[in-house]
Amino acid sequence: MGKIMRGRLISEAKKLLIFFVIGIAYLIWVLLTDIRVPCVFHEVTGLLCPACGITRMIVATVKLDFAVAYSYNKLIFLTWPLIVIPLLHTEIRYIKIGERNPGKLSILLWIEIGLLVLFG
């Protein structure tokens, strides 16, 4: 592994670690207090947005209650790989060659965006 690639790997690993630490801290906060960040779209309009229920879905998934998780946000529960696979591919590509272009996998992100718009 070259010095540049190792530098990108360390840099991206630090960012990912920060993201996960914040996520785990928020998850613990929600589990202990049941206080969540409210959905601004829902608060303003009274309507559910395509992302409504994600926090509850993740909490239920962590508790291995997949039926309840599914009920909170069916679309994201079923289609999360359409988001994760291109992002993971892009990260790996960046670490290896320094380029963040998802290439053909970006079609998965566009499919997910289309599904979210339809779902919303």
C-alpha positions as CSV (number, residue, x, y, z in Angstrom):
1,M,0.0,0.0,0.0
2,G,1.5,3.3,-1.1
3,K,2.0,6.2,1.2
4,I,-0.7,8.4,-0.5
5,M,-3.3,5.6,-0.4
6,R,-2.5,4.9,3.3
7,G,-2.9,8.6,4.0
8,R,-6.4,8.6,2.3
9,L,-7.3,5.4,4.2
10,I,-6.4,7.0,7.6
11,S,-8.2,10.2,6.8
12,E,-11.4,8.5,5.7
13,A,-11.2,6.1,8.6
14,K,-11.0,9.0,11.0
15,K,-14.1,10.6,9.4
16,L,-16.0,7.3,9.5
17,L,-15.1,6.8,13.2
18,I,-16.3,10.3,14.1
19,F,-19.6,9.6,12.1
20,F,-20.1,6.3,14.0
21,V,-19.2,7.7,17.4
22,I,-21.8,10.4,16.9
23,G,-24.3,7.9,15.6
24,I,-23.8,5.5,18.5
25,A,-23.9,8.4,21.0
26,Y,-27.2,9.5,19.5
27,L,-28.5,5.9,19.5
28,I,-27.6,5.5,23.2
29,W,-29.2,8.9,23.9
30,V,-32.5,7.8,22.2
31,L,-32.5,4.4,24.0
32,L,-32.0,6.1,27.4
33,T,-34.2,9.1,27.1
34,D,-36.6,8.4,24.1
35,I,-35.9,12.0,23.0
36,R,-35.3,12.3,19.3
37,V,-34.4,15.0,16.8
38,P,-37.8,16.0,15.4
39,C,-38.5,16.0,11.7
40,V,-38.5,19.7,10.6
41,F,-40.6,18.9,7.5
42,H,-43.2,17.1,9.7
43,E,-43.2,19.9,12.3
44,V,-43.8,22.6,9.7
45,T,-46.3,20.8,7.4
46,G,-47.8,18.0,9.5
47,L,-47.0,15.6,6.7
48,L,-44.7,12.6,6.9
49,C,-41.5,13.0,4.8
50,P,-39.8,10.1,3.0
51,A,-37.3,9.9,5.9
52,C,-39.8,10.0,8.8
53,G,-39.4,7.0,11.1
54,I,-35.7,6.3,10.3
55,T,-34.5,6.8,13.8
56,R,-37.2,4.5,15.2
57,M,-36.4,2.0,12.4
58,I,-32.7,2.0,13.4
59,V,-33.5,1.6,17.1
60,A,-35.9,-1.3,16.3
61,T,-33.3,-2.9,14.1
62,V,-30.6,-2.6,16.8
63,K,-33.1,-4.4,19.1
64,L,-33.5,-7.0,16.3
65,D,-37.2,-6.3,16.0
66,F,-37.3,-6.3,12.2
67,A,-41.1,-6.4,11.9
68,V,-41.4,-3.2,13.9
69,A,-38.4,-1.6,12.1
70,Y,-40.1,-2.4,8.8
71,S,-43.3,-0.7,10.0
72,Y,-41.5,2.6,10.8
73,N,-40.1,3.2,7.3
74,K,-40.8,0.4,4.8
75,L,-38.9,2.0,1.9
76,I,-35.6,2.7,3.6
77,F,-35.8,-0.6,5.4
78,L,-36.0,-2.5,2.1
79,T,-33.8,-0.3,-0.1
80,W,-30.9,0.8,2.2
81,P,-28.4,-1.2,0.0
82,L,-29.2,1.3,-2.9
83,I,-27.7,4.0,-0.7
84,V,-24.9,2.0,1.0
85,I,-23.4,0.2,-2.0
86,P,-22.6,3.2,-4.1
87,L,-21.3,5.2,-1.1
88,L,-19.1,2.3,0.0
89,H,-17.9,1.8,-3.6
90,T,-17.1,5.5,-3.8
91,E,-15.1,5.5,-0.6
92,I,-13.1,2.4,-1.7
93,R,-12.4,4.0,-5.0
94,Y,-11.3,7.3,-3.4
95,I,-8.9,5.4,-1.0
96,K,-7.4,3.4,-3.9
97,I,-7.1,6.0,-6.7
98,G,-8.2,9.4,-5.2
99,E,-11.4,9.7,-7.2
100,R,-14.9,10.0,-5.8
101,N,-16.9,9.2,-8.9
102,P,-19.4,6.4,-8.2
103,G,-19.5,5.5,-11.9
104,K,-22.3,3.3,-13.0
105,L,-23.4,2.7,-9.4
106,S,-24.7,6.2,-9.3
107,I,-27.8,4.8,-11.0
108,L,-28.7,3.1,-7.7
109,L,-28.7,6.5,-5.9
110,W,-30.9,7.9,-8.6
111,I,-33.3,5.0,-8.3
112,E,-33.4,5.5,-4.5
113,I,-34.1,9.3,-5.0
114,G,-36.9,8.5,-7.4
115,L,-38.4,5.9,-5.0
116,L,-38.2,8.5,-2.1
117,V,-39.9,11.1,-4.2
118,L,-42.7,8.6,-5.1
119,F,-42.9,7.4,-1.5
120,G,-43.1,11.0,-0.2
